[in-house]
Amino acid sequence: MLSWSDIDTIMFDMDGTLLDLHFDSYFWHNLVPQVYSEKHNISVEAAREKIFAEYEKIYGSLDWYCLNYWTKKLDLDIGELKTTITHKIAIRPNVLILLQELQLLGKRIILITNAHPISLNIKMKHTGLAVFFHQCISSHSLKLAKENSGFWEKLQSLESYNPDRTVLFDDSLPVLQQAKREGIKHLFGIVKPDSQNSPVELEEFSQIDDFNQVLPSSLSTKEITND
C-alpha cells in the first residue's frame, strides 16, 4: 500500500486516526447535552437539539473545534468536563507498533490535529503518545482548521516538509481533500474512526482499518509484540 522509502515525513491526525473517535462522539453527543440539560432544567433531547443546532452553525470552522468557544457559548467548563471521562480515551489498534517502527527508521513523525490545545494536552497526558512525535501541532496555532484553504501551505512555517515525500493519515474527508489540493501526495483515510459506529467509506482515498496494514517491517504483529 505504501513504499516507506519514498516517505520522509509522516503526519497523523489524532481523533479518529490514532485514537478511537468514540471518546469525542460520546462527549459531544451524550455528555455535553446531559450536563447542559441538568444545568438548565430541560430534557436531554431538548438540550441535544439546541446544542446540535449550534454545532451546525459553525461546522468546518476553527471555532467548531475550540473549547474556549464552547465553554462561553454553552456556559460549561468544557475542558474540565473532558477530564471526567478520560477512561474512554483509547489508542487504535497497532498505533504503538507503527510509531515504534517509524522511530527506528528515523522518519519525521508529526501529530497535526484540529483539537484545541487543552484537549490535545489531556489526550497526550493520558496516552503518553507525545514521546513519539517530533512536533504535536494544534491547528489553533495557525488560526486555520486543517480543512480550510491554505492550512497545509501555512503549516510550512512550523514544520518544513516536502509534499511529494509526505504521507498523511486522517479520518476526515474534507481534510484529506484539502491536503490533496495543496499537494500532499500520499493520503490515507480510516475505515472505522469510531469503534462503536459504522465504517466510513471514502471513495476518493485509500483507507486502512488497522495500522498493521502499513507496518514498514516484514514482521507480523505477533512477532513484534512478542519480541
PALUM-717471 format. One record per residue (C-alpha): residue in three letters; x, y, z. Coordinates in pm, whole numbers, m for minus. Layout:
! PALUM-717471
[atom ALA [X Y Z]]
...
This chain:
! PALUM-717471
[atom MET [0 0 0]]
[atom LEU [287 238 76]]
[atom SER [657 245 m11]]
[atom TRP [824 380 302]]
[atom SER [1145 450 112]]
[atom ASP [952 727 m68]]
[atom ILE [848 891 261]]
[atom ASP [1040 1134 482]]
[atom THR [756 1286 686]]
[atom ILE [458 1110 839]]
[atom MET [167 1323 955]]
[atom PHE [m100 1178 1180]]
[atom ASP [m437 1316 1280]]
[atom MET [m532 1240 1640]]
[atom ASP [m904 1178 1698]]
[atom GLY [m1042 900 1479]]
[atom THR [m696 817 1346]]
[atom LEU [m458 743 1633]]
[atom LEU [m732 750 1895]]
[atom ASP [m1077 596 1888]]
[atom LEU [m1326 868 1797]]
[atom HIS [m1575 717 2040]]
[atom PHE [m1443 941 2318]]
[atom ASP [m1536 1253 2121]]
[atom SER [m1864 1111 1990]]
[atom TYR [m1974 1027 2342]]
[atom PHE [m1855 1359 2481]]
[atom TRP [m2028 1588 2231]]
[atom HIS [m2336 1377 2157]]
[atom ASN [m2413 1247 2505]]
[atom LEU [m2224 1403 2795]]
[atom VAL [m2246 1768 2693]]
[atom PRO [m2623 1755 2626]]
[atom GLN [m2675 1565 2952]]
[atom VAL [m2485 1820 3163]]
[atom TYR [m2647 2110 2976]]
[atom SER [m2994 1965 3039]]
[atom GLU [m2924 1932 3411]]
[atom LYS [m2793 2288 3435]]
[atom HIS [m3089 2440 3250]]
[atom ASN [m3355 2201 3376]]
[atom ILE [m3465 2087 3032]]
[atom SER [m3485 1740 2877]]
[atom VAL [m3175 1580 2730]]
[atom GLU [m3348 1571 2391]]
[atom ALA [m3424 1944 2407]]
[atom ALA [m3066 2012 2511]]
[atom ARG [m2930 1795 2231]]
[atom GLU [m3149 1970 1972]]
[atom LYS [m3034 2314 2089]]
[atom ILE [m2666 2219 2106]]
[atom PHE [m2664 2037 1773]]
[atom ALA [m2811 2347 1610]]
[atom GLU [m2517 2543 1749]]
[atom TYR [m2274 2280 1621]]
[atom GLU [m2422 2306 1274]]
[atom LYS [m2380 2684 1256]]
[atom ILE [m2001 2673 1267]]
[atom TYR [m1919 2325 1134]]
[atom GLY [m1587 2320 950]]
[atom SER [m1457 2640 1107]]
[atom LEU [m1183 2664 1368]]
[atom ASP [m1439 2765 1632]]
[atom TRP [m1610 2430 1585]]
[atom TYR [m1303 2272 1745]]
[atom CYS [m1241 2546 2003]]
[atom LEU [m1305 2453 2367]]
[atom ASN [m1296 2819 2471]]
[atom TYR [m1570 2897 2220]]
[atom TRP [m1794 2617 2350]]
[atom THR [m1723 2698 2714]]
[atom LYS [m1852 3052 2653]]
[atom LYS [m2137 2952 2420]]
[atom LEU [m2277 2677 2646]]
[atom ASP [m2166 2822 2980]]
[atom LEU [m1999 2491 3066]]
[atom ASP [m1635 2424 3153]]
[atom ILE [m1571 2203 2850]]
[atom GLY [m1207 2136 2929]]
[atom GLU [m1283 2026 3284]]
[atom LEU [m1574 1816 3163]]
[atom LYS [m1340 1625 2929]]
[atom THR [m1121 1523 3225]]
[atom THR [m1415 1340 3384]]
[atom ILE [m1419 1071 3113]]
[atom THR [m1052 1017 3032]]
[atom HIS [m1109 645 3089]]
[atom LYS [m1283 646 2749]]
[atom ILE [m970 763 2565]]
[atom ALA [m840 465 2367]]
[atom ILE [m550 415 2125]]
[atom ARG [m648 246 1799]]
[atom PRO [m507 m99 1706]]
[atom ASN [m133 m124 1634]]
[atom VAL [m72 251 1663]]
[atom LEU [208 199 1915]]
[atom ILE [376 m65 1699]]
[atom LEU [371 159 1393]]
[atom LEU [508 461 1582]]
[atom GLN [787 250 1730]]
[atom GLU [884 120 1386]]
[atom LEU [882 466 1230]]
[atom GLN [1109 590 1506]]
[atom LEU [1353 309 1431]]
[atom LEU [1352 410 1064]]
[atom GLY [1439 768 1160]]
[atom LYS [1130 918 994]]
[atom ARG [1000 1263 1082]]
[atom ILE [675 1197 1275]]
[atom ILE [429 1482 1326]]
[atom LEU [92 1496 1500]]
[atom ILE [m140 1752 1341]]
[atom THR [m483 1791 1492]]
[atom ASN [m779 2027 1489]]
[atom ALA [m821 1956 1858]]
[atom HIS [m789 2254 2090]]
[atom PRO [m458 2262 2284]]
[atom ILE [m642 2179 2608]]
[atom SER [m787 1865 2453]]
[atom LEU [m453 1777 2292]]
[atom ASN [m278 1804 2628]]
[atom ILE [m539 1591 2804]]
[atom LYS [m507 1313 2549]]
[atom MET [m128 1319 2528]]
[atom LYS [m104 1308 2907]]
[atom HIS [m344 1015 2925]]
[atom THR [m191 809 2642]]
[atom GLY [177 903 2660]]
[atom LEU [190 923 2280]]
[atom ALA [370 1259 2269]]
[atom VAL [710 1089 2307]]
[atom PHE [683 952 1953]]
[atom PHE [641 1287 1779]]
[atom HIS [891 1549 1672]]
[atom GLN [607 1801 1694]]
[atom CYS [246 1797 1819]]
[atom ILE [67 2078 1638]]
[atom SER [m283 2207 1703]]
[atom SER [m440 2386 1407]]
[atom HIS [m532 2663 1653]]
[atom SER [m169 2774 1647]]
[atom LEU [m213 2855 1276]]
[atom LYS [m562 3004 1318]]
[atom LEU [m699 2775 1047]]
[atom ALA [m869 2437 1058]]
[atom LYS [m699 2163 857]]
[atom GLU [m983 2162 604]]
[atom ASN [m954 2540 547]]
[atom SER [m785 2671 233]]
[atom GLY [m419 2749 288]]
[atom PHE [m369 2541 602]]
[atom TRP [m114 2297 459]]
[atom GLU [87 2575 297]]
[atom LYS [83 2775 621]]
[atom LEU [195 2465 811]]
[atom GLN [535 2504 642]]
[atom SER [602 2795 881]]
[atom LEU [600 2548 1171]]
[atom GLU [713 2228 1000]]
[atom SER [905 2234 675]]
[atom TYR [815 1932 463]]
[atom ASN [824 1808 105]]
[atom PRO [463 1733 m1]]
[atom ASP [586 1473 m251]]
[atom ARG [759 1277 27]]
[atom THR [491 1318 294]]
[atom VAL [209 1087 397]]
[atom LEU [m98 1199 591]]
[atom PHE [m329 967 782]]
[atom ASP [m661 1136 867]]
[atom ASP [m1020 1022 914]]
[atom SER [m1177 1342 774]]
[atom LEU [m1273 1358 406]]
[atom PRO [m1266 1743 392]]
[atom VAL [m918 1742 548]]
[atom LEU [m787 1483 302]]
[atom GLN [m939 1673 11]]
[atom GLN [m776 1999 119]]
[atom ALA [m441 1829 173]]
[atom LYS [m466 1686 m179]]
[atom ARG [m547 2029 m324]]
[atom GLU [m236 2166 m153]]
[atom GLY [m9 1898 m294]]
[atom ILE [38 1627 m30]]
[atom LYS [98 1317 m238]]
[atom HIS [29 1022 m7]]
[atom LEU [m310 1029 165]]
[atom PHE [m491 763 366]]
[atom GLY [m830 764 537]]
[atom ILE [m955 546 821]]
[atom VAL [m1223 280 771]]
[atom LYS [m1379 299 1117]]
[atom PRO [m1279 611 1316]]
[atom ASP [m1535 536 1590]]
[atom SER [m1515 173 1703]]
[atom GLN [m1881 181 1805]]
[atom ASN [m2017 332 1484]]
[atom SER [m2041 205 1127]]
[atom PRO [m1746 212 885]]
[atom VAL [m1700 525 676]]
[atom GLU [m1644 495 301]]
[atom LEU [m1411 746 136]]
[atom GLU [m1416 660 m234]]
[atom GLU [m1151 917 m323]]
[atom PHE [m881 780 m94]]
[atom SER [m726 453 16]]
[atom GLN [m832 359 368]]
[atom ILE [m686 148 643]]
[atom ASP [m870 m39 913]]
[atom ASP [m570 m133 1125]]
[atom PHE [m222 18 1124]]
[atom ASN [m84 m333 1094]]
[atom GLN [m169 m290 722]]
[atom VAL [105 m28 675]]
[atom LEU [380 m151 909]]
[atom PRO [722 m90 749]]
[atom SER [857 m412 898]]
[atom SER [807 m754 745]]
[atom LEU [745 m883 1096]]
[atom SER [393 m978 1190]]
[atom THR [211 m805 1473]]
[atom LYS [251 m1117 1685]]
[atom GLU [625 m1131 1628]]
[atom ILE [670 m762 1710]]
[atom THR [454 m788 2020]]
[atom ASN [645 m1089 2149]]
[atom ASP [987 m952 2070]]
